[in-house]
Amino acid sequence: MTASDADRLARVALTRIAEPGHVGLLGLVAATGAEAALAELSADPVLGPRLDAVDPERELAAAARRGLRFVVPGDDEWPPALDDLQTAEPVQERGGVPLGLWVRGPLRLDQLAGSLAVVGARTATTYGSDLAADLAATVGQAGRAIVSGAAFGIDFAAHRGAIAVGAPTVAVLACGADRVYPQAHQQLIDHLAAEGAVVSETAPGGAPMRVRFLSRNRIIAALSGGTVVVEAALRSGALNTANWAGRLNRPVMGVPGPVTSASSAGVHQLIRTGAATLVTSGEDVLELLGAAGEHVLDIPRGKDRPRDALSHLQRRVLDAVPVSRGAPSTSVAHVAGLAAEEVHATLLALEARGMVEVDDDGWRLAALAHD
Amino acid sequence: MTASDADRLARVALTRIAEPGHVGLLGLVAATGAEAALAELSADPVLGPRLDAVDPERELAAAARRGLRFVVPGDDEWPPALDDLQTAEPVQERGGVPLGLWVRGPLRLDQLAGSLAVVGARTATTYGSDLAADLAATVGQAGRAIVSGAAFGIDFAAHRGAIAVGAPTVAVLACGADRVYPQAHQQLIDHLAAEGAVVSETAPGGAPMRVRFLSRNRIIAALSGGTVVVEAALRSGALNTANWAGRLNRPVMGVPGPVTSASSAGVHQLIRTGAATLVTSGEDVLELLGAAGEHVLDIPRGKDRPRDALSHLQRRVLDAVPVSRGAPSTSVAHVAGLAAEEVHATLLALEARGMVEVDDDGWRLAALAHD
């Protein structure tokens, strides 16, 4: 089933007169339908001429040439989960069911019912990035897609963790789905467009403006079956996504960290106030995601990673070894929360497997352990 | 007001025939009173001869010579909070209002209404020990006493933090209050007996047996207005104390840590299941302790510690510097969750203040920063 052409074209036209998540416009569309809303706004002396200048058929065709489709309510691919936005209170004048989502990539949006949104700080620590990648890999291996925003830090790590195990992963962008933001993530976003999906409520060509990030966050929360915040400072944008997930009655989860780390302060606040449940592993996340869309995707397992063969202790030590510049085994033991002797013996075993190596400063990850 | 001599002597005698927290005996005393319970048990063919052999007046006199008093229900010093144990379900056959508490030291038990119990791992990390000391100092400076168990690790750090700011602090022991356990804490326990209080339900001379730790934990939870767990592995005894605090309707709080640290796993479990509220600072703890016995003690502020003069950033970096063997500034940055350059500059500033120093392995705390 697909939406009527007239409805789809009306929605394309309407995307040109208001920002994503414009509460007034989306409320009007929800009340009257897109065609009636378009007719009403076309009579407006200010908006009318702007709407007249839009050629939605040409826009759809141009988008299709760039590999973009416009998924709207009524399409088979439309995820019913997005309709939950209809009744959720707006935040900062942003909210509502999007007019449609522009999608680039083979993954269908209706396959995201049991997916996990992984969000967090752009200025993530090694601790946070490693955890985000591990969480995403564990949840991905259980057959669930990973939704994030392709930003630096936690977002990047989450996509990377999913890709490492061959799990589907989706980036929801604040700019148009045909653009790349941040530019440094060109390769990641190309990969997602080829193997997963790049999604945006913003019309093609749209720039990543600040207000669009707020609207984008509600799409991440609504598309996924639950949201986990890995690291977030106080006032981080990730807290906005968590807020949306909570208001949409999706599980909101947070990974704690040292209370001395500012990158965890926002997560601790969420947990403390009861807005998020504390999770420490992908297994915890899977338990909380529960039956919602359980194992909806039957994805092939990625090739086994070397770390899959490690004992629990070995993984824990490996997780505490720095990526770039080495650290003495006592520091590794401190980070791992283990006894120094135990850690030293384990480091030697990991070295024998080629997973860690020694530099002038101490122990660091060997290339093999990265993937 | 004091309890009658006959009641007090009956309670002393009864402590000689059952372990602390013996549900059957304490239930009988609660139902009939101590004198009637003693009369009933004296007729028992097994217990009678054992009770006949006790000379409670002599025991009280001997205890008094060692500086011990026996505080029982009806005494002015008896804290009504202990009576909450009457209705709490036993755990592992231990529970009930104690027959009395043996106390050594000038601090009165009825001054503990707004106090905080700080409990946690014996094998604490530097992170946990520093936090426990900081929490205890902040809460102590707000005029509240710190209750703990004088054990290695978190207990020691909690007492130390309270002592550093001149706040009252109390150790509840599993052995007799005239004994020292662990032996390495002779100096701490002597100090507590001189300035605060050393408390036990176990009769004088009693050894620190395993079952007595479980009974002891309920006394820590009941004496204090709330319990915070700083670090605890899964199955740690500190979780037993937290469990008692929850069943006594006292606030239960937990300080999170890295999910890669086994020393925080038990705390994370408490928070995740809703048994504890996440706290990150002494300010959080004070908020949750709330009005219960607020500022019951008017204690003099201790002399200012050097760290009081530091900026927030400096304190955060200082908290990430190891105590004994040094670590490179990159490791310190990792633990602190801060950028390496920022941390390096801050370490130099702290070195200029004499708070950190460099050894062969990197940065470590200087003696001045310890207290």
Interface residues (C-beta under 8 A of the other chain):
Chain A: T125 T126 Y127 L131 V255 P256 G257 P258 V259 T260 S261 A262 S263 S264 A265 H268 I271 R272 T277 L278 V279 T280 S281 D284 R316 D319 A320 P322 R325 A327 P328 T330 S331 H334 V335 A336 G337 L338 A339 D361 G362
Chain B: T123 T125 T126 Y127 L131 V255 P256 G257 P258 V259 T260 S261 A262 S263 S264 A265 H268 I271 R272 T277 L278 V279 T280 S281 D284 R316 D319 A320 P322 R325 A327 P328 T330 S331 H334 V335 A336 G337 L338 D361 G362
